[in-house]
Amino acid sequence: MRNLVLRKMHLVNFKGAADVTIDFKDGMTSIYGMNGTGKTTVFDAFTWLLFGKDSKDRKKFDLKTYDSKGKIIPQIPHEVSAILILNGQ
């Protein structure tokens, strides 16, 4: 059996997250908050990184980043990176 551990994830212009780094500590990390605060964004970023899909198994979903007036910010990069430990390495 393989063991995959997520240690760190960094999101840049991914949905509503302009520049977010999450450090996952030993044990369990809980992500919680009010509606619209980014919980699903974190999950979508993880599934996009691993599988190229969002958490609802869709390859085509809205990655666009919007400005404060609700307009799409054109031509900016969307990035998700992570540090993963597989079987201790």
C-alpha positions, -999 to 999 in steps of 0.1 A, spaced: 0 0 0 13 35 -9 12 64 15 9 99 1 13 129 25 6 165 15 31 188 32 27 221 15 5 236 -12 10 270 -30 -18 286 -51 -12 316 -75 -42 332 -92 -62 300 -87 -99 309 -87 -101 335 -58 -67 328 -43 -41 354 -55 -11 340 -36 -18 314 -8 6 290 9 -8 263 32 16 243 54 2 209 64 16 198 97 20 162 110 -13 146 118 -45 161 104 -50 197 91 -86 210 92 -97 236 67 -129 253 78 -147 286 74 -178 304 63 -193 299 29 -172 316 1 -139 317 20 -120 292 -2 -124 257 12 -135 243 -21 -108 263 -39 -82 245 -19 -97 211 -27 -101 221 -64 -65 231 -65 -54 198 -51 -75 177 -75 -64 200 -104 -28 194 -95 -31 156 -93 -57 149 -120 -63 180 -141 -99 182 -129 -118 201 -101 -134 184 -71 -165 177 -91 -145 157 -117 -148 185 -144 -119 192 -167 -135 225 -177 -142 248 -148 -137 284 -139 -100 292 -131 -104 329 -139 -94 355 -114 -116 386 -110 -107 421 -99 -126 440 -72 -152 451 -98 -160 415 -109 -141 418 -142 -118 390 -154 -81 398 -151 -68 387 -185 -36 368 -192 -24 360 -157 -8 326 -148 -27 301 -128 -4 279 -107 -7 252 -81 24 235 -66 28 211 -37 53 192 -17 41 156 -15 58 127 4 52 93 -12 62 63 10 85 85 31 103 101 2 
